[in-house]
Amino acid sequence: MKRVLVTGGAGYVGSVLVPRLLEQGYHVTVVDKLMWGGHGLLSSFINPHFNFIYGDVSDETLMRKVVPNIDVVVHLAAMVGYPLCHQQPDLARRVNVDGAIMLSRNLSTNQLLIFASTDSVYGTQVDSICTEETLPNPVSIYGQTKAQAETIFLEKNSPVVLRFATAFGLSPRMRIDLLINDFVYHALHNKTFVVYESHYKRSFVHIRDIVASILFSIEHASDMCGRIFNVGSNNLNFTKSEIAVNLKQYINFHAEFAEIGEDSDQRNYFVSHERIGLLGFEPVITLDIGIKELIAGLSVLKIHNPYSNV
């Protein structure tokens, strides 16, 4: 039985990933400081193959004890997204960069590392399709720190680097700051929202497909180690206005497309996902499926301050 360490396993992705790993028969250890709580993992505690360690991934004394007994490390722990990293840049660099340095030097060559990166490293790319060979041009602290972490791991650890598209969908540790989730929330509860830079294009991927790509990477490590993979679907590249128009099929709301002002998060790119597709991985959850799911869940969830823990 493979032993998997998931750093940041109580977060938005981790709380969906960990139960799936346990279902697949892995022994799973989570290290998390529970910055946003740990309710998403409660069901996992009844599984005898689950182990939780309260702690900080940047605590080298702790990680020296944990990492040697592991076969696979899924490194999710990070300060995630433009708003949070912009608000706390020093903490973002400590967690995202210094944490990567610490983890890198404590991994052995026979351990598999799967690093959760982001296509935010592409930043603004005008009139081009971003492949894994495209030179990163991050415009945010989040993108910059993730690009730095990629370099740290690739220079020493032969990791599988997964550059995830912008996530959407329901999770036990819900995030509303993600673009599609945010649009659905405001359309449901406020009946209006403003769309800045509506022509800007992003790539999207459902959270369950993110989890599927991590499981795929464990199973296909021999073909993926030491390489970067964009994770998403070529069918899920949309402008912000296209997302809003699609949402109008399901909810009656008003979207204001602002002519003045701008989105502080200036990402604008079209991403190719051909490389991972050639290995046999293809996301299966469409925008429409994800939107219907979000409407069903966010209609009943009582989220009084949706941005209190982004």
Order of alpha helices (4+ residues) and beta strands (2+ residues): beta-alpha-beta-beta-alpha-beta-alpha-alpha-alpha-beta-beta-alpha-beta-beta-alpha-beta-beta-alpha-alpha-beta-beta-alpha-beta-beta-alpha-alpha
